Amino acid sequence: MKAKTLAAAMLFAVCIASCDDTTDTIGTSLTDNMDHLQITTDTFNVSSRSIVADSVFSRSTIGYLGTIKDPETGARISSDFMVQFNTFEDYRFPATDSIVSVQDGEIIADSCEIQLFYSSFFGDSLTTMQATAYEMATPMQEGVRYYSNYDPMANGLIREGGICKKKTYTLSDQSVKDSLRATSNYSPSIRISLNEPYTDKDGKTYNNFGTYIMRKYYENPNYFKNSYNFIHNVCPGFYVKTTGGLGCMAYIDISWISVYFRVKSGDNVSVGVARFSGTEEVLQATHITNDQKKIKQLAEDPTCTYLKSPAGIFTEVELPVNDITLNHANDTLNSAKLKFSRINNNVHGSNTLSVPSSLLMVERDSMYTFFEKGKNIDNKQTFVTSYSANAYSFSNISGLIRHMAEARANGLKSNSNWEAEHPNWNKVVLIPVKLTSTNGSIVRVTHDMSLSSTRLVGGTQNPYDALKMSIIYSKFSNK
């Protein structure tokens, strides 16, 4: 029992030591009367290269709207998004006899608008931009995988003859008083009025879109029973497209449709509002227009690797699995640490792209299905890390190394050509991601669709110190 206790304590110490930057001071042995635990260390070169992302799975809780000039390439990056709207379960408008907003004996909405709220943006907030809200003919479908190169207009999702409302705006809305802007409860937004006469798909005309929504409710409250009914019977959603301006991109956190009407309670008349929000319960997808020629030129630089979003460049890494496992069949792989140092920007200015804040490490052959299936990290085959101290560090990916080694060994048992048929078996990809956490735990990992870019040490003609993986092994031997 004493030997086992000492061994367990030593293994715990190894785990702590594996978090350090170097392993040179790790002890090599622990001896008692029965067992001898040997600790050895080694380092191995790692190769990397840039790969063009082309497009990414674009379902996200944030919509991106605007056009900017990439300071690295000089090319334009434009972003638009599709959004559906959610209704509460069994949503109810007030009783008809309490609605004061009436015209020709029928209930109407006094006004209606789309509001796009943003908490952050890239570029100059005083730049004049233009967006157009297009009514969709059909909803986005749950079973369809919408990627960032999916164009809803080219694919027939826009309703012919439906709403097509242009909005010219600046993110720093000068019509808002400074006193209001300075308050803690002020949330900046882009407001798109929907107060023009609206004709639905059946040819019926209403004084505005809000009146259409209200009358659909009184026609059949079941349309508002849940989000599915609302989307398929009332409002399939909108495609908000950048149609003018250059120099600003807004990160839309919340989208909603507001319907305003007057309602009475006793002798009092007040303004009522019904809101339908774009939330995680319904679909939202971003469409990115990027200059692929310029992106490809950056990716071909052999002296470094790139991380660039949105839908730009990832870094592919080939892990030295065979070298790590060679002559270590009887050893335990305790730790495998990999650090990617950042190369400082050679482009400076107020509009320099930010550094990606979080990275996902995922196997090359799983880089699409991970996002399509809404997977989360397991810290065995998938990992995330954050930018810190001018680098991205993965403190221990030993589980991934063991998984790859086992897959190769099992594959070769039945197929001598397994490696040739699985060229990505020992490759991973580093992808900029956005993390959603609850109570300190990561609950969702999505592609980072914001504007970010950085260079990493690596590449096929790396002029810096070689990328290296630090390894710690252990094994027991009898004296």
KOLMIPA-419623 format. One record per residue (C-alpha): residue in three letters; x, y, z. Coordinates in nm, 3 decimals. Example, Ala and Ser with C-alpha at 12.3 -4.5 7.8 and 13.67 -1.06 7.14 Angstrom:
BEGIN
{Ala, {1.230, -0.450, 0.780}}
{Ser, {1.367, -0.106, 0.714}}
end
This chain:
BEGIN
{Met, {0.000, 0.000, 0.000}}
{Lys, {0.290, 0.231, 0.082}}
{Ala, {0.436, 0.191, -0.267}}
{Lys, {0.104, 0.259, -0.434}}
{Thr, {0.051, 0.569, -0.220}}
{Leu, {0.394, 0.705, -0.310}}
{Ala, {0.336, 0.630, -0.678}}
{Ala, {0.003, 0.810, -0.677}}
{Ala, {0.162, 1.112, -0.510}}
{Met, {0.440, 1.118, -0.768}}
{Leu, {0.195, 1.099, -1.058}}
{Phe, {0.007, 1.392, -0.907}}
{Ala, {0.334, 1.585, -0.893}}
{Val, {0.398, 1.500, -1.259}}
{Cys, {0.059, 1.644, -1.356}}
{Ile, {0.143, 1.970, -1.176}}
{Ala, {0.488, 1.985, -1.330}}
{Ser, {0.345, 1.938, -1.678}}
{Cys, {0.186, 2.282, -1.656}}
{Asp, {0.527, 2.453, -1.638}}
{Asp, {0.700, 2.598, -1.943}}
{Thr, {1.004, 2.371, -1.912}}
{Thr, {1.061, 2.014, -1.799}}
{Asp, {1.435, 2.022, -1.740}}
{Thr, {1.404, 2.011, -1.359}}
{Ile, {1.167, 1.711, -1.339}}
{Gly, {1.310, 1.438, -1.117}}
{Thr, {1.400, 1.111, -1.288}}
{Ser, {1.317, 0.852, -1.023}}
{Leu, {1.138, 0.769, -0.702}}
{Thr, {1.249, 0.462, -0.513}}
{Asp, {1.102, 0.260, -0.233}}
{Asn, {1.136, -0.102, -0.134}}
{Met, {0.913, -0.238, -0.409}}
{Asp, {0.872, -0.010, -0.710}}
{His, {1.084, 0.233, -0.911}}
{Leu, {0.895, 0.506, -1.095}}
{Gln, {1.105, 0.650, -1.378}}
{Ile, {1.025, 0.991, -1.527}}
{Thr, {1.178, 1.093, -1.860}}
{Thr, {1.131, 1.397, -2.084}}
{Asp, {1.181, 1.471, -2.450}}
{Thr, {1.098, 1.730, -2.717}}
{Phe, {0.995, 1.680, -3.079}}
{Asn, {0.972, 1.912, -3.377}}
{Val, {0.624, 1.999, -3.503}}
{Ser, {0.534, 2.115, -3.854}}
{Ser, {0.254, 2.355, -3.950}}
{Arg, {0.105, 2.539, -4.245}}
{Ser, {-0.180, 2.777, -4.326}}
{Ile, {-0.498, 2.648, -4.489}}
{Val, {-0.772, 2.860, -4.647}}
{Ala, {-1.104, 2.820, -4.467}}
{Asp, {-1.314, 2.910, -4.776}}
{Ser, {-1.637, 2.901, -4.570}}
{Val, {-1.744, 2.801, -4.221}}
{Phe, {-2.059, 2.674, -4.053}}
{Ser, {-2.225, 3.006, -3.979}}
{Arg, {-2.498, 2.941, -3.722}}
{Ser, {-2.433, 3.195, -3.450}}
{Thr, {-2.601, 3.403, -3.182}}
{Ile, {-2.434, 3.717, -3.322}}
{Gly, {-2.512, 3.875, -3.658}}
{Tyr, {-2.243, 4.075, -3.839}}
{Leu, {-2.342, 4.372, -4.054}}
{Gly, {-2.119, 4.605, -4.254}}
{Thr, {-1.823, 4.635, -4.488}}
{Ile, {-1.463, 4.716, -4.401}}
{Lys, {-1.132, 4.724, -4.585}}
{Asp, {-0.895, 4.461, -4.451}}
{Pro, {-0.582, 4.651, -4.335}}
{Glu, {-0.364, 4.346, -4.416}}
{Thr, {-0.484, 4.282, -4.771}}
{Gly, {-0.662, 4.600, -4.874}}
{Ala, {-0.957, 4.382, -4.981}}
{Arg, {-1.318, 4.436, -4.880}}
{Ile, {-1.485, 4.212, -4.624}}
{Ser, {-1.863, 4.235, -4.619}}
{Ser, {-2.108, 4.066, -4.385}}
{Asp, {-2.487, 4.021, -4.385}}
{Phe, {-2.712, 3.790, -4.186}}
{Met, {-3.041, 3.601, -4.186}}
{Val, {-3.248, 3.608, -3.870}}
{Gln, {-3.567, 3.442, -3.754}}
{Phe, {-3.780, 3.565, -3.466}}
{Asn, {-3.898, 3.384, -3.158}}
{Thr, {-4.233, 3.403, -2.979}}
{Phe, {-4.304, 3.294, -2.623}}
{Glu, {-4.503, 2.975, -2.580}}
{Asp, {-4.877, 3.048, -2.614}}
{Tyr, {-4.812, 3.418, -2.671}}
{Arg, {-5.124, 3.637, -2.634}}
{Phe, {-5.212, 3.986, -2.750}}
{Pro, {-5.461, 4.178, -2.533}}
{Ala, {-5.832, 4.111, -2.578}}
{Thr, {-5.977, 4.287, -2.881}}
{Asp, {-6.211, 4.506, -2.676}}
{Ser, {-5.911, 4.657, -2.493}}
{Ile, {-5.726, 4.765, -2.809}}
{Val, {-5.769, 5.138, -2.875}}
{Ser, {-5.572, 5.139, -3.202}}
{Val, {-5.856, 5.092, -3.450}}
{Gln, {-5.911, 5.202, -3.810}}
{Asp, {-6.237, 5.152, -4.002}}
{Gly, {-6.353, 4.925, -3.725}}
{Glu, {-6.047, 4.697, -3.742}}
{Ile, {-5.751, 4.665, -3.508}}
{Ile, {-5.427, 4.818, -3.633}}
{Ala, {-5.071, 4.867, -3.511}}
{Asp, {-4.968, 5.228, -3.464}}
{Ser, {-4.614, 5.146, -3.581}}
{Cys, {-4.366, 4.863, -3.629}}
{Glu, {-3.988, 4.838, -3.656}}
{Ile, {-3.689, 4.605, -3.657}}
{Gln, {-3.421, 4.692, -3.403}}
{Leu, {-3.067, 4.556, -3.431}}
{Phe, {-2.878, 4.604, -3.104}}
{Tyr, {-2.499, 4.597, -3.097}}
{Ser, {-2.254, 4.611, -2.807}}
{Ser, {-1.939, 4.633, -3.017}}
{Phe, {-1.821, 4.712, -3.367}}
{Phe, {-1.512, 4.746, -3.583}}
{Gly, {-1.421, 5.066, -3.768}}
{Asp, {-1.543, 5.426, -3.755}}
{Ser, {-1.879, 5.472, -3.584}}
{Leu, {-1.937, 5.797, -3.776}}
{Thr, {-1.915, 5.624, -4.116}}
{Thr, {-2.239, 5.642, -4.313}}
{Met, {-2.360, 5.291, -4.393}}
{Gln, {-2.668, 5.145, -4.560}}
{Ala, {-2.848, 4.819, -4.493}}
{Thr, {-3.154, 4.667, -4.658}}
{Ala, {-3.399, 4.438, -4.480}}
{Tyr, {-3.550, 4.177, -4.713}}
{Glu, {-3.848, 3.969, -4.611}}
{Met, {-3.780, 3.598, -4.653}}
{Ala, {-4.020, 3.382, -4.853}}
{Thr, {-3.948, 3.065, -4.659}}
{Pro, {-3.781, 3.000, -4.324}}
{Met, {-3.431, 2.864, -4.282}}
{Gln, {-3.456, 2.491, -4.221}}
{Glu, {-3.316, 2.302, -3.923}}
{Gly, {-3.178, 2.022, -4.141}}
{Val, {-2.982, 2.251, -4.374}}
{Arg, {-2.619, 2.329, -4.296}}
{Tyr, {-2.580, 2.699, -4.368}}
{Tyr, {-2.221, 2.799, -4.436}}
{Ser, {-2.084, 3.152, -4.455}}
{Asn, {-2.081, 3.146, -4.837}}
{Tyr, {-2.454, 3.066, -4.854}}
{Asp, {-2.631, 3.348, -5.040}}
{Pro, {-3.005, 3.356, -4.954}}
{Met, {-3.081, 3.581, -5.251}}
{Ala, {-2.914, 3.348, -5.502}}
{Asn, {-3.087, 3.050, -5.341}}
{Gly, {-3.438, 3.194, -5.367}}
{Leu, {-3.511, 3.254, -4.999}}
{Ile, {-3.617, 3.618, -5.053}}
{Arg, {-3.987, 3.685, -5.111}}
{Glu, {-4.057, 3.849, -5.445}}
{Gly, {-4.269, 4.157, -5.382}}
{Gly, {-4.208, 4.136, -5.007}}
{Ile, {-4.058, 4.395, -4.774}}
{Cys, {-3.742, 4.559, -4.909}}
{Lys, {-3.663, 4.843, -4.670}}
{Lys, {-3.342, 5.047, -4.694}}
{Lys, {-3.189, 5.212, -4.390}}
{Thr, {-2.904, 5.465, -4.391}}
{Tyr, {-2.734, 5.485, -4.053}}
{Thr, {-2.424, 5.559, -3.850}}
{Leu, {-2.344, 5.348, -3.547}}
{Ser, {-2.289, 5.666, -3.350}}
{Asp, {-2.650, 5.780, -3.391}}
{Gln, {-2.633, 6.160, -3.373}}
{Ser, {-3.011, 6.184, -3.339}}
{Val, {-2.981, 6.041, -2.988}}
{Lys, {-2.917, 6.303, -2.719}}
{Asp, {-2.584, 6.282, -2.539}}
{Ser, {-2.766, 6.273, -2.204}}
{Leu, {-2.953, 5.957, -2.311}}
{Arg, {-2.643, 5.801, -2.464}}
{Ala, {-2.459, 5.845, -2.133}}
{Thr, {-2.717, 5.653, -1.928}}
{Ser, {-2.641, 5.297, -1.818}}
{Asn, {-2.957, 5.152, -1.974}}
{Tyr, {-2.895, 5.295, -2.321}}
{Ser, {-2.837, 5.027, -2.584}}
{Pro, {-2.736, 5.150, -2.930}}
{Ser, {-2.928, 5.000, -3.219}}
{Ile, {-3.002, 5.026, -3.589}}
{Arg, {-3.375, 5.089, -3.631}}
{Ile, {-3.551, 4.987, -3.952}}
{Ser, {-3.907, 5.117, -3.981}}
{Leu, {-4.175, 4.885, -4.120}}
{Asn, {-4.456, 5.142, -4.132}}
{Glu, {-4.525, 5.140, -4.504}}
{Pro, {-4.834, 4.955, -4.641}}
{Tyr, {-4.767, 4.582, -4.646}}
{Thr, {-4.916, 4.320, -4.879}}
{Asp, {-4.897, 3.960, -4.762}}
{Lys, {-4.841, 3.654, -4.980}}
{Asp, {-5.219, 3.613, -5.022}}
{Gly, {-5.251, 3.962, -5.169}}
{Lys, {-5.411, 4.125, -4.864}}
{Thr, {-5.286, 4.474, -4.782}}
{Tyr, {-5.240, 4.624, -4.435}}
{Asn, {-5.138, 4.974, -4.328}}
{Asn, {-4.808, 4.838, -4.191}}
{Phe, {-4.631, 4.511, -4.107}}
{Gly, {-4.728, 4.536, -3.740}}
{Thr, {-5.097, 4.540, -3.830}}
{Tyr, {-5.040, 4.227, -4.037}}
{Ile, {-4.884, 4.053, -3.732}}
{Met, {-5.166, 4.156, -3.497}}
{Arg, {-5.443, 4.048, -3.732}}
{Lys, {-5.273, 3.713, -3.794}}
{Tyr, {-5.294, 3.659, -3.420}}
{Tyr, {-5.663, 3.742, -3.395}}
{Glu, {-5.725, 3.533, -3.705}}
{Asn, {-5.560, 3.227, -3.547}}
{Pro, {-5.388, 3.249, -3.205}}
{Asn, {-5.241, 2.903, -3.271}}
{Tyr, {-4.995, 3.073, -3.509}}
{Phe, {-4.836, 3.221, -3.195}}
{Lys, {-4.840, 2.902, -2.990}}
{Asn, {-4.466, 2.848, -3.042}}
{Ser, {-4.175, 2.968, -3.252}}
{Tyr, {-4.221, 2.700, -3.517}}
{Asn, {-4.583, 2.804, -3.582}}
{Phe, {-4.490, 3.173, -3.584}}
{Ile, {-4.203, 3.125, -3.830}}
{His, {-4.402, 2.902, -4.068}}
{Asn, {-4.732, 3.090, -4.060}}
{Val, {-4.656, 3.455, -3.983}}
{Cys, {-4.296, 3.570, -4.026}}
{Pro, {-4.029, 3.345, -4.188}}
{Gly, {-3.759, 3.596, -4.101}}
{Phe, {-3.550, 3.870, -4.261}}
{Tyr, {-3.224, 3.889, -4.449}}
{Val, {-3.039, 4.207, -4.349}}
{Lys, {-2.785, 4.291, -4.618}}
{Thr, {-2.517, 4.558, -4.634}}
{Thr, {-2.599, 4.765, -4.944}}
{Gly, {-2.379, 5.072, -4.903}}
{Gly, {-2.091, 5.230, -4.716}}
{Leu, {-1.736, 5.123, -4.625}}
{Gly, {-1.553, 5.141, -4.297}}
{Cys, {-1.766, 4.991, -4.023}}
{Met, {-1.901, 4.652, -3.914}}
{Ala, {-2.149, 4.607, -3.628}}
{Tyr, {-2.169, 4.296, -3.412}}
{Ile, {-2.543, 4.248, -3.361}}
{Asp, {-2.617, 4.085, -3.024}}
{Ile, {-2.996, 4.109, -3.026}}
{Ser, {-3.253, 4.151, -3.304}}
{Trp, {-3.622, 4.205, -3.251}}
{Ile, {-3.942, 4.315, -3.420}}
{Ser, {-4.146, 4.561, -3.213}}
{Val, {-4.520, 4.616, -3.273}}
{Tyr, {-4.669, 4.924, -3.101}}
{Phe, {-5.038, 4.979, -3.026}}
{Arg, {-5.259, 5.157, -2.772}}
{Val, {-5.443, 4.961, -2.508}}
{Lys, {-5.688, 5.068, -2.238}}
{Ser, {-5.725, 4.949, -1.882}}
{Gly, {-6.026, 5.106, -1.715}}
{Asp, {-6.011, 5.476, -1.793}}
{Asn, {-5.637, 5.469, -1.868}}
{Val, {-5.486, 5.437, -2.214}}
{Ser, {-5.122, 5.331, -2.250}}
{Val, {-4.886, 5.222, -2.524}}
{Gly, {-4.848, 4.848, -2.557}}
{Val, {-4.565, 4.674, -2.737}}
{Ala, {-4.525, 4.318, -2.861}}
{Arg, {-4.168, 4.204, -2.924}}
{Phe, {-4.044, 3.904, -3.117}}
{Ser, {-3.672, 3.838, -3.069}}
{Gly, {-3.400, 3.664, -3.262}}
{Thr, {-3.263, 3.424, -3.000}}
{Glu, {-3.076, 3.092, -2.971}}
{Glu, {-3.409, 2.911, -2.998}}
{Val, {-3.435, 3.008, -3.364}}
{Leu, {-3.187, 3.010, -3.650}}
{Gln, {-2.946, 3.288, -3.740}}
{Ala, {-2.678, 3.261, -4.007}}
{Thr, {-2.411, 3.500, -4.134}}
{His, {-2.315, 3.547, -4.498}}
{Ile, {-1.953, 3.657, -4.556}}
{Thr, {-1.813, 3.804, -4.877}}
{Asn, {-1.434, 3.784, -4.874}}
{Asp, {-1.161, 3.824, -5.137}}
{Gln, {-1.046, 3.464, -5.171}}
{Lys, {-0.757, 3.558, -5.398}}
{Lys, {-0.609, 3.786, -5.131}}
{Ile, {-0.673, 3.527, -4.861}}
{Lys, {-0.493, 3.264, -5.067}}
{Gln, {-0.190, 3.492, -5.109}}
{Leu, {-0.157, 3.529, -4.731}}
{Ala, {-0.198, 3.156, -4.675}}
{Glu, {0.086, 3.082, -4.920}}
{Asp, {0.341, 3.270, -4.706}}
{Pro, {0.581, 2.987, -4.600}}
{Thr, {0.752, 3.189, -4.324}}
{Cys, {0.460, 3.179, -4.080}}
{Thr, {0.106, 3.053, -4.039}}
{Tyr, {-0.212, 3.260, -4.011}}
{Leu, {-0.523, 3.269, -3.802}}
{Lys, {-0.775, 3.493, -3.970}}
{Ser, {-1.150, 3.538, -3.928}}
{Pro, {-1.419, 3.554, -4.045}}
{Ala, {-1.398, 3.253, -4.278}}
{Gly, {-1.037, 3.327, -4.357}}
{Ile, {-0.734, 3.116, -4.265}}
{Phe, {-0.669, 2.838, -4.013}}
{Thr, {-0.342, 2.677, -3.904}}
{Glu, {-0.294, 2.306, -3.971}}
{Val, {-0.050, 2.121, -3.744}}
{Glu, {0.106, 1.778, -3.804}}
{Leu, {0.175, 1.612, -3.470}}
{Pro, {0.484, 1.387, -3.442}}
{Val, {0.285, 1.092, -3.308}}
{Asn, {0.515, 0.820, -3.446}}
{Asp, {0.824, 0.987, -3.304}}
{Ile, {0.659, 1.033, -2.964}}
{Thr, {0.554, 0.668, -2.937}}
{Leu, {0.867, 0.513, -3.090}}
{Asn, {1.052, 0.301, -2.830}}
{His, {0.798, 0.395, -2.564}}
{Ala, {0.554, 0.104, -2.591}}
{Asn, {0.583, 0.032, -2.217}}
{Asp, {0.579, 0.396, -2.104}}
{Thr, {0.287, 0.609, -1.992}}
{Leu, {0.249, 0.936, -2.177}}
{Asn, {0.175, 1.181, -1.895}}
{Ser, {0.200, 1.516, -2.068}}
{Ala, {0.227, 1.667, -2.415}}
{Lys, {0.257, 2.044, -2.425}}
{Leu, {0.246, 2.259, -2.738}}
{Lys, {0.292, 2.635, -2.757}}
{Phe, {0.233, 2.862, -3.057}}
{Ser, {0.406, 3.198, -3.031}}
{Arg, {0.256, 3.500, -3.203}}
{Ile, {0.454, 3.716, -3.445}}
{Asn, {0.393, 4.085, -3.380}}
{Asn, {0.190, 4.277, -3.637}}
{Asn, {0.364, 4.456, -3.921}}
{Val, {0.047, 4.661, -3.982}}
{His, {-0.030, 4.932, -3.729}}
{Gly, {-0.306, 5.187, -3.683}}
{Ser, {-0.638, 5.242, -3.511}}
{Asn, {-0.809, 4.987, -3.735}}
{Thr, {-0.562, 4.703, -3.685}}
{Leu, {-0.746, 4.372, -3.662}}
{Ser, {-0.761, 4.223, -3.314}}
{Val, {-0.592, 3.898, -3.216}}
{Pro, {-0.825, 3.594, -3.198}}
{Ser, {-0.909, 3.552, -2.832}}
{Ser, {-0.978, 3.177, -2.826}}
{Leu, {-0.863, 2.880, -3.035}}
{Leu, {-1.005, 2.534, -3.085}}
{Met, {-0.775, 2.241, -3.156}}
{Val, {-0.966, 1.972, -3.344}}
{Glu, {-0.866, 1.678, -3.562}}
{Arg, {-0.837, 1.772, -3.928}}
{Asp, {-1.104, 1.527, -4.041}}
{Ser, {-1.348, 1.656, -3.776}}
{Met, {-1.313, 2.029, -3.840}}
{Tyr, {-1.653, 2.049, -4.012}}
{Thr, {-1.860, 1.793, -3.822}}
{Phe, {-1.754, 1.938, -3.486}}
{Phe, {-1.951, 2.255, -3.559}}
{Glu, {-2.227, 2.097, -3.767}}
{Lys, {-2.316, 1.862, -3.482}}
{Gly, {-2.289, 2.132, -3.216}}
{Lys, {-2.020, 1.943, -3.024}}
{Asn, {-1.842, 2.069, -2.717}}
{Ile, {-1.478, 2.017, -2.619}}
{Asp, {-1.390, 1.703, -2.424}}
{Asn, {-1.024, 1.782, -2.337}}
{Lys, {-0.935, 1.442, -2.476}}
{Gln, {-0.954, 1.488, -2.851}}
{Thr, {-1.067, 1.851, -2.865}}
{Phe, {-0.923, 2.143, -2.671}}
{Val, {-0.953, 2.520, -2.642}}
{Thr, {-0.707, 2.779, -2.521}}
{Ser, {-0.702, 3.156, -2.486}}
{Tyr, {-0.451, 3.411, -2.606}}
{Ser, {-0.208, 3.497, -2.327}}
{Ala, {0.146, 3.631, -2.298}}
{Asn, {0.175, 3.670, -2.676}}
{Ala, {0.107, 3.300, -2.737}}
{Tyr, {-0.148, 3.019, -2.745}}
{Ser, {-0.054, 2.728, -2.518}}
{Phe, {-0.211, 2.382, -2.502}}
{Ser, {-0.088, 2.253, -2.168}}
{Asn, {-0.159, 1.882, -2.215}}
{Ile, {-0.287, 1.708, -2.529}}
{Ser, {-0.151, 1.365, -2.434}}
{Gly, {-0.500, 1.213, -2.468}}
{Leu, {-0.511, 1.321, -2.833}}
{Ile, {-0.165, 1.172, -2.898}}
{Arg, {-0.272, 0.841, -2.745}}
{His, {-0.596, 0.844, -2.946}}
{Met, {-0.409, 0.902, -3.273}}
{Ala, {-0.151, 0.634, -3.195}}
{Glu, {-0.423, 0.379, -3.113}}
{Ala, {-0.616, 0.464, -3.431}}
{Arg, {-0.303, 0.408, -3.640}}
{Ala, {-0.214, 0.080, -3.466}}
{Asn, {-0.566, -0.059, -3.503}}
{Gly, {-0.585, 0.054, -3.865}}
{Leu, {-0.258, -0.111, -3.962}}
{Lys, {-0.369, -0.441, -3.811}}
{Ser, {-0.618, -0.491, -4.092}}
{Asn, {-0.483, -0.262, -4.364}}
{Ser, {-0.114, -0.210, -4.441}}
{Asn, {-0.207, 0.098, -4.651}}
{Trp, {-0.402, 0.262, -4.368}}
{Glu, {-0.170, 0.561, -4.329}}
{Ala, {-0.176, 0.638, -4.701}}
{Glu, {-0.555, 0.613, -4.703}}
{His, {-0.583, 0.838, -4.398}}
{Pro, {-0.338, 1.122, -4.471}}
{Asn, {-0.483, 1.343, -4.195}}
{Trp, {-0.461, 1.083, -3.919}}
{Asn, {-0.205, 1.284, -3.718}}
{Lys, {-0.314, 1.636, -3.813}}
{Val, {-0.511, 1.894, -3.619}}
{Val, {-0.641, 2.239, -3.708}}
{Leu, {-0.634, 2.556, -3.497}}
{Ile, {-0.956, 2.754, -3.548}}
{Pro, {-1.059, 3.092, -3.397}}
{Val, {-1.376, 3.034, -3.196}}
{Lys, {-1.627, 3.210, -2.976}}
{Leu, {-1.695, 3.041, -2.642}}
{Thr, {-2.022, 3.056, -2.451}}
{Ser, {-1.994, 2.974, -2.082}}
{Thr, {-2.240, 2.913, -1.801}}
{Asn, {-2.126, 2.911, -1.438}}
{Gly, {-1.766, 2.895, -1.554}}
{Ser, {-1.816, 2.595, -1.782}}
{Ile, {-1.799, 2.609, -2.161}}
{Val, {-2.138, 2.511, -2.303}}
{Arg, {-2.102, 2.613, -2.666}}
{Val, {-1.822, 2.653, -2.920}}
{Thr, {-1.892, 2.836, -3.249}}
{His, {-1.680, 2.985, -3.523}}
{Asp, {-1.552, 3.333, -3.447}}
{Met, {-1.714, 3.547, -3.718}}
{Ser, {-1.566, 3.874, -3.591}}
{Leu, {-1.274, 4.051, -3.756}}
{Ser, {-0.944, 3.916, -3.625}}
{Ser, {-0.603, 3.814, -3.755}}
{Thr, {-0.259, 3.713, -3.636}}
{Arg, {0.055, 3.532, -3.753}}
{Leu, {0.209, 3.239, -3.568}}
{Val, {0.562, 3.104, -3.562}}
{Gly, {0.570, 2.810, -3.801}}
{Gly, {0.532, 2.739, -4.170}}
{Thr, {0.734, 2.530, -4.410}}
{Gln, {1.015, 2.789, -4.415}}
{Asn, {0.997, 2.903, -4.053}}
{Pro, {1.283, 3.153, -3.988}}
{Tyr, {1.234, 3.139, -3.610}}
{Asp, {1.302, 2.869, -3.352}}
{Ala, {1.133, 2.544, -3.449}}
{Leu, {0.794, 2.454, -3.309}}
{Lys, {0.848, 2.191, -3.043}}
{Met, {0.628, 1.966, -2.834}}
{Ser, {0.741, 1.891, -2.477}}
{Ile, {0.673, 1.536, -2.360}}
{Ile, {0.679, 1.369, -2.017}}
{Tyr, {0.684, 0.987, -1.990}}
{Ser, {0.672, 0.763, -1.684}}
{Lys, {0.702, 0.391, -1.616}}
{Phe, {0.741, 0.153, -1.325}}
{Ser, {1.027, -0.092, -1.309}}
{Asn, {1.115, -0.351, -1.041}}
{Lys, {1.453, -0.337, -0.873}}
end
